Amino acid sequence: MAVVTRAEAQPGKILRYVSQRADRAYLREGPSYAHQVMWVYRHKGYPFAVLAEFDVWRRVQAPDGAVGWMSASMLSDQRTVLATGQGRVKIFASADGGKVVGLADPGAVAGLEACAPNACHIHGEGVDGWISRSRIWGVSADEVFDRLPR
């Protein structure tokens, strides 16, 4: 009889989004410190999608598509998003648009507060507003919620 571990169940399905807890995090080929380091991430708050769990290890996907294993101690449940696309993206005062309160460069990381069907409320260095869902990575397409705890 074959036993399927949680790490093998439903490959590619996103379980949840998390962010990098420390200033440096190691993405490994497998779920142990004996496995080779593939990438070193050096940006606290960087978002990742959790694809699987095995013991204290999380199989994660980075915004650029890199997939590997990271120790759960390197990750936080704090939600963040990454600005994507070409050129600066506008941050608005409300989910429906209105006044532009800031601009985000591609690659900028911001804290996630809430998500409406077309925009998400973010906060970052001196900015607090709404950004188009089409220009961020770190939320599922069907995710709509009022508030996340900070």
N, C-alpha and C positions, 0 to 999 in steps of 0.2 A: 504494500500500500504506500503510495507517494504522499508525503506531507508537504504542503505548500506553506512557506513562512510568509509573514506579513510583508516582508521585503520583496517577495516574488509576486504577490497578488496584485493584479491590475497595474501592470507596468505603464508608465506614461501618464497616469491619472494624477492630477494635482490634489493632494490631501488638504493642504493649506499653504499660506504664504507666511514667511518669517523674515527676519533681518539679521544681519551680522552683528553680534554682540561686542566683539573686540575690535581693536585696530587692525589685527591680522588674523586671517582664518585660512585654513588649509583644506583644499579640495583634493581628496584622495581617490585612487582607483577602486578601493574596496573598503569595507567597514572595519578597519583596524589600523592601529598606528604602524603596523608592519607594511601596509600597502604604500606604494609610491605616491608622493605628492605630485599632482598634475598642475595645480594652479595655487598661487598665494594671493588672496584677496586682501587689499590694504585700505578698505574704506568702511569704517564703522557705520552701520545703518544700511548697508547695501542689501537690496531685497533678493530673496531666493524663494523658489517654489519647492515644497517638500513633496517628493514623489513616493517615498517609502520610508519605513522605519525598521531598524534592526538593533535591538538592545539600546545602547546609548548613541547610536549612529543614525544619521538621516541622509537618505539619498536625495540630493537637491539638484535643481536646475537653476542656473544663473540666467540673467536676462539675455546673454549672448548665445544661449543654447547649450553651454557646457554642462555636462551632467557628471556627478561623482558623489562621493560620500564625505560628510562632514560630521565631526563630533557635535552632539547636541549642546555641549557646553559653549560652543562657538556661536550659537544661534539664540535669538531672542524672539518672543512672541509679538514684540512691537512691530506694527505694520508700517512699511515704507513703500514708496513707489519710485521708479526711475523714469525721468523724462526721456522720450524717444523721438525718432524722426529727424527730419532735416530742418535746420533753422530754429530760432527761438519760438517757444510756445507761450501764448498769453495765459495769464492767470487772472480770473475775473472775480468781482466782488460777490457774485451769486451764481448758482448753478445754471441760471438762464442767460448768463452773460452780464451785460451792463458795463460798469466801469472796469477798466484794466488796472489791476493793483500790483502787477509784477510780470516779469518774464522769466522763463526757465530755459537754460541751455540744455541741449541733448546731453544726457549723462548726469544731470543734476538729480540728487536724491532728496526726497521730502517725506515728512511724516504723513501718514494717512489718517484722516478723521472720519470721513463719511463718504458714501457713494450714492449718487442718484443714477438713473438710467443712462444719462449722457455725459456726466461730469463727476469728478470726485473732489472732495474738500481736502486740501493739503495744508501743511504748515512747514515752514523752513526758516532759513536765515532771513529774518525781517519781512517775511511774506506769509499771508494767511488768506487763502482764497480757493477758487474752484478752477480745475483744469480739465480739459477734454479727456475723456476715457481713451480716445483713439491715440492720444499722445503720451500714454504712460504704460509701464509694465509693472505688474505687482497686484493686480486684481483680476478675478475671473470675469468673464463676459456677462454672466448672469448675477453677479454679486451686487446687491443693493442693501444698504444699511444706514441707519441714522447716525450713530456715534460709536467710536471705539474708545476705550479708556486710554488715556495717555500714560 
